[in-house]
Amino acid sequence: MTASKRKNETTVASNMVTRVFVNNVHNNPNVEDYKENDKQWVFDTMNRIQQLRSKWQLDQPDFGSSPSSNTYLDDPIASAIRSINQGDAGPEQRLLAEATQVKAGLTHDIQQAKELCDQESSVLVQLASKLVNFREQRKALLQQIHDLDERQWASQQRIALYQEEASQELDVVSDLEEEKKRQVPRLKASISLYAVTTGIKWDFENPDILSGQVDIPSHKGFKLFSIDPRDYSPVETADMLWNLTEGRTVI
């Protein structure tokens, strides 16, 4: 039996019920009578369906195979029930197949979502670890910067102290230079006086050796001399220089 035939039979049955229901309404204009008749009609219909169901269960043939009798083929109720029994398996199987496909698709989507979630969780763990490392490095760098700032401040303090000390030393050197400038002419005068008095003209090329030339009037000339004060005591050195000026000793 085709789907269009089953649909037509269902439509006919529905129209029959509708006509009976509408006729009952038109035949009973009174509302209360309509309710009572409607209840009675429903009760009679249910009894009729129950009788047909009992009769059908006793006389039901094997609808899975081709019927050998034309009795049930001519019975519209039997044909409708057989068409329903034969047609119910297809939609149920299709719905079951569709539900299975939907379930499989949802299961696959859920599995993919779980895998993505696991991957994202792994990435988040790695990022969290890197973030902790970056924070530790930042903390270490900040500590280094703090230490460098303290060292820089200490260096600046020492620089200021050194600058002050250097300024003081420069002042001392400047004072010494001024004193030297004042003493040099006096020293020159003293040396010239000593040279005239003693007759000694000093040679200052070697600061460790007393050397030069002495004017000896008795000899009418100059004599060179060289005395290493490290070889003599100060008294001996003074005596030797005095003897040179007297012309008694020739070195």
C-alpha positions in Angstrom: 0.0 0.0 0.0 1.4 3.4 -1.0 2.0 6.4 1.2 -0.6 8.4 -0.8 -3.3 5.8 -0.2 -2.5 5.7 3.5 -2.7 9.4 3.6 -6.1 9.4 1.8 -7.5 6.8 4.2 -6.3 8.8 7.2 -8.0 11.9 5.7 -11.2 10.1 5.1 -11.3 8.7 8.6 -10.6 12.2 10.0 -13.4 13.7 7.8 -15.8 11.1 9.0 -15.0 11.9 12.7 -15.3 15.6 11.9 -18.7 15.2 10.2 -20.0 13.1 13.1 -18.7 15.7 15.6 -20.2 18.6 13.6 -23.5 16.9 13.1 -23.8 16.3 16.8 -23.2 20.0 17.3 -25.8 21.1 14.8 -28.4 18.6 16.0 -28.0 19.7 19.6 -28.2 23.5 19.8 -28.6 23.4 23.5 -25.2 23.5 25.1 -25.9 21.2 28.0 -27.6 18.7 25.6 -24.6 19.0 23.3 -22.2 18.2 26.2 -24.2 15.1 27.2 -24.5 13.9 23.6 -20.8 14.5 23.0 -19.9 12.5 26.0 -22.2 9.7 24.9 -20.8 9.8 21.4 -17.2 9.6 22.7 -18.2 6.7 25.0 -19.9 4.8 22.1 -16.9 5.4 19.8 -14.5 4.1 22.4 -16.6 1.0 22.9 -16.7 0.4 19.1 -12.9 0.8 18.9 -12.5 -1.6 21.7 -14.7 -4.2 20.0 -12.9 -3.8 16.7 -9.6 -4.1 18.5 -10.7 -7.3 20.2 -12.0 -8.8 17.0 -8.9 -7.8 15.1 -6.6 -9.4 17.7 -8.5 -12.7 17.3 -8.6 -12.7 13.5 -5.3 -10.8 12.8 -3.5 -12.4 9.8 0.2 -12.4 9.1 0.7 -9.0 7.4 4.4 -9.7 6.9 3.6 -12.2 4.1 1.3 -12.0 1.1 -2.2 -12.7 2.2 -3.9 -15.8 0.6 -7.4 -14.6 1.3 -9.2 -11.6 -0.1 -11.3 -11.2 3.1 -8.8 -8.8 4.7 -8.0 -7.1 1.5 -11.6 -6.0 1.2 -11.7 -4.9 4.8 -10.8 -1.2 4.9 -10.0 -1.3 8.6 -7.7 -4.3 8.1 -6.0 -2.6 5.2 -5.5 0.6 7.2 -4.0 -1.3 10.2 -1.8 -3.3 7.9 -0.6 -0.2 6.1 0.1 1.4 9.5 2.0 -1.7 10.6 3.9 -1.9 7.4 4.6 1.9 7.3 5.6 2.4 10.9 9.0 0.8 10.6 10.4 3.2 8.0 9.9 6.5 9.8 11.1 4.9 13.1 14.2 3.6 11.4 14.8 6.9 9.7 14.3 8.8 12.9 16.6 6.3 14.7 19.2 6.7 12.0 19.0 10.5 12.1 19.2 10.4 15.9 22.2 8.1 15.7 23.8 10.5 13.2 23.0 13.5 15.4 24.4 11.7 18.4 27.5 10.7 16.5 28.0 14.3 15.3 27.5 15.7 18.8 29.8 13.1 20.3 32.4 14.0 17.7 32.0 17.7 18.4 32.2 17.1 22.1 35.4 15.0 21.6 36.9 17.8 19.4 35.9 20.4 22.0 37.5 18.3 24.8 40.7 18.0 22.7 40.7 21.7 22.0 40.1 22.4 25.7 43.0 20.1 26.6 45.2 21.8 24.1 44.2 25.2 25.3 44.7 24.0 28.9 48.2 22.9 28.0 49.0 26.2 26.3 47.6 28.0 29.3 49.9 26.0 31.6 52.9 26.8 29.4 51.9 30.5 29.2 51.5 30.5 33.0 54.9 29.0 33.5 56.5 31.5 31.1 54.6 34.3 32.9 56.1 33.1 36.2 59.6 33.0 34.7 59.1 36.5 33.2 57.9 37.8 36.6 61.0 36.3 38.3 63.3 37.8 35.7 61.6 41.1 36.1 62.0 40.9 39.8 65.7 40.1 39.4 66.2 42.9 37.0 64.4 45.4 39.3 66.7 44.2 42.1 69.7 44.7 39.9 68.5 48.2 38.9 68.0 49.0 42.6 71.5 47.8 43.4 72.9 49.8 40.5 71.1 52.9 41.6 72.5 52.5 45.1 76.0 52.0 43.7 75.6 55.1 41.4 74.5 57.2 44.4 77.5 56.0 46.4 79.8 56.7 43.4 78.3 60.2 43.1 78.9 60.8 46.8 82.5 59.6 46.4 83.0 61.7 43.3 81.8 64.8 45.2 84.2 63.9 48.0 87.1 63.4 45.6 86.3 66.6 43.8 86.4 68.4 47.1 89.7 66.8 48.1 91.1 67.5 44.6 90.0 71.1 45.0 91.8 71.3 48.3 94.9 69.8 46.8 94.8 72.2 43.9 94.6 75.0 46.4 97.6 73.6 48.2 99.5 73.3 44.9 98.5 76.7 43.9 99.8 78.0 47.2 103.0 76.1 46.7 103.4 77.6 43.3 102.9 81.0 44.6 105.3 80.4 47.4 107.8 79.0 44.9 107.5 82.0 42.7 108.2 84.2 45.8 111.1 82.0 46.9 112.9 81.5 43.6 114.2 85.0 43.3 115.3 84.9 46.9 117.0 81.6 46.3 118.7 82.9 43.3 119.9 85.8 45.2 121.1 83.5 48.0 122.8 81.2 45.5 124.5 84.1 43.8 125.6 85.4 47.2 126.9 82.0 48.2 128.7 81.7 44.8 130.4 85.1 45.3 131.2 84.3 48.9 132.4 80.7 48.5 133.4 80.9 44.9 131.4 77.7 44.1 129.3 77.5 41.0 127.1 74.5 41.4 126.1 72.0 38.7 122.5 70.8 39.3 122.3 68.2 36.6 122.7 65.3 39.0 120.8 66.0 42.2 122.5 63.2 44.1 126.0 64.5 43.5 127.5 67.7 44.8 129.3 68.9 41.7 130.4 72.1 40.1 133.4 74.3 40.0 135.1 76.5 42.6 137.0 79.7 42.2 140.4 79.4 43.9 142.0 82.8 44.0 145.4 81.4 45.1 145.5 79.3 42.0 143.9 82.0 39.8 141.4 79.7 38.2 138.5 77.4 38.6 138.6 73.8 39.7 136.0 71.1 39.1 134.8 69.0 41.9 132.4 66.2 42.5 131.4 64.9 46.0 129.0 62.0 46.6 127.5 62.8 50.0 126.5 59.1 50.4 130.2 58.2 50.8 130.8 60.8 53.6 129.1 62.0 56.7 127.6 65.5 56.7 130.5 66.9 58.7 133.0 65.4 56.4 131.1 66.8 53.4 131.0 70.2 54.9 134.8 70.1 55.7 135.6 69.1 52.2 133.5 72.0 50.7 135.2 74.4 53.1 138.6 73.2 52.2 137.7 73.7 48.5 136.8 77.3 49.1 140.1 77.8 51.0 142.0 76.2 48.2 143.6 73.6 50.5 142.2 70.5 48.9 142.0 69.7 45.2 139.4 67.1 44.3 
